[in-house]
Amino acid sequence: MRWLSRLTILLLALTACAPSLPTATPPPAATTTPLPPAATTTPAKTAVPAPTATPVGQTTVRIIHAAPDTPTVNVFAGQSAIATNLEFSKATEATPINAERYTLRVVPTGAAADSPSLAE
C-alpha cells in the first residue's frame, strides 16, 4: 500500500503543473566592451539569443518514478502514453503535450492503456 501513497503523491505533483503561457520577456540588452580612451574603433556589440517559449496551447510534463516497491510502469494521459518502461528512480525528459485536462493513469509495463491501473 506504500507504493500507492507514493504514486498518489507523484500524481498530485504532476497535477500541479499548469499550462505554461508564453510571456513577452524582452531579451537582455546587448553589452558593449569599453575601450581605452585612445582607441578610435567602435566597441563591438555581443548578440544575445532570444529566449525560447512553449507554444500557446502546449505545456510540458516530466514523469519521475519515485515508488521503490512498484514495478516498471507506463504512464498514460488519456489514451496517449507519455512514459513507457519507466523504472524506479528514472525520469522522462520534459515532454510537450496539448494543454488540456487529462486523467493520468499508471499501469504496469506491458499492460494495455485500458487495463486496471496502479494509480489514477
C-alpha positions in Angstrom: 0.0 0.0 0.0 3.0 2.3 0.5 3.6 2.3 -3.3 0.1 3.6 -3.8 0.6 6.5 -1.5 3.9 7.4 -3.1 2.4 7.1 -6.5 -0.5 9.3 -5.4 2.0 12.0 -4.3 3.7 11.7 -7.6 0.4 12.2 -9.5 -0.6 15.1 -7.2 2.7 16.8 -8.0 2.0 16.3 -11.7 -1.5 17.8 -11.5 0.1 20.9 -10.0 1.7 21.5 -13.4 -0.2 24.2 -15.2 0.0 25.1 -18.8 2.8 27.4 -19.5 1.8 30.5 -21.3 4.4 32.4 -23.3 5.4 35.7 -21.9 6.7 38.7 -23.7 10.0 38.9 -22.0 12.3 41.3 -23.8 15.8 40.0 -24.5 18.6 41.4 -22.3 20.2 44.5 -23.8 23.3 43.9 -25.8 26.5 44.6 -23.9 29.4 46.7 -25.2 33.1 46.3 -24.4 34.6 49.5 -23.2 37.7 50.6 -25.0 40.5 52.7 -23.6 40.1 56.5 -24.4 42.9 56.4 -27.0 41.1 53.8 -29.1 39.4 55.0 -32.3 37.4 51.9 -33.2 33.7 51.4 -32.4 33.0 48.9 -29.5 31.8 45.5 -30.6 28.2 44.5 -29.6 27.5 41.0 -28.4 24.3 39.5 -29.7 22.1 37.8 -27.0 19.9 34.9 -28.2 16.2 35.4 -27.6 14.6 33.0 -25.0 12.5 30.2 -26.3 8.9 29.8 -25.2 6.5 26.9 -25.2 3.9 27.4 -28.0 0.4 28.6 -27.0 -1.8 25.7 -26.2 1.1 23.5 -25.2 2.7 22.6 -21.9 5.4 20.2 -20.8 5.3 17.3 -18.4 8.0 15.3 -16.8 7.3 12.0 -15.0 9.5 10.7 -12.2 9.2 7.1 -10.9 9.7 7.5 -7.1 8.0 4.5 -5.7 10.7 1.8 -4.9 8.3 -1.1 -4.4 6.4 -0.5 -7.6 7.2 -2.4 -10.8 8.3 -0.7 -14.1 5.4 1.4 -15.3 3.8 3.1 -18.3 2.0 6.4 -17.7 -0.9 7.4 -19.9 -2.5 10.9 -20.3 -5.9 9.8 -21.6 -5.1 7.1 -24.2 -1.7 8.5 -25.1 1.4 7.0 -23.5 3.6 9.8 -22.1 6.1 7.5 -20.3 6.9 3.8 -21.1 9.1 1.3 -19.3 9.8 3.8 -16.5 11.8 2.1 -13.8 12.2 3.2 -10.2 14.5 6.3 -9.8 14.2 7.1 -13.6 12.6 10.2 -15.1 11.4 11.2 -18.5 12.6 14.3 -20.4 10.3 17.3 -20.5 7.6 16.1 -23.0 5.4 18.7 -24.8 1.7 17.9 -24.7 -1.5 19.8 -25.5 -2.6 22.0 -22.6 -5.8 20.2 -21.6 -7.2 18.3 -18.6 -6.1 14.6 -18.6 -6.7 11.6 -16.4 -3.3 10.3 -15.7 -3.1 6.5 -15.4 -0.2 4.4 -14.2 -0.1 0.8 -15.3 2.5 -1.9 -15.2 4.7 -2.1 -18.2 3.2 -4.4 -20.8 -0.4 -3.7 -19.8 -2.8 -2.1 -22.2 -4.0 1.5 -21.7 -7.5 0.3 -20.7 -6.2 -2.3 -18.1 -6.6 -1.8 -14.4 -4.3 0.9 -13.2 -1.9 1.1 -10.2 -3.0 4.7 -9.7 -5.2 7.2 -11.4 
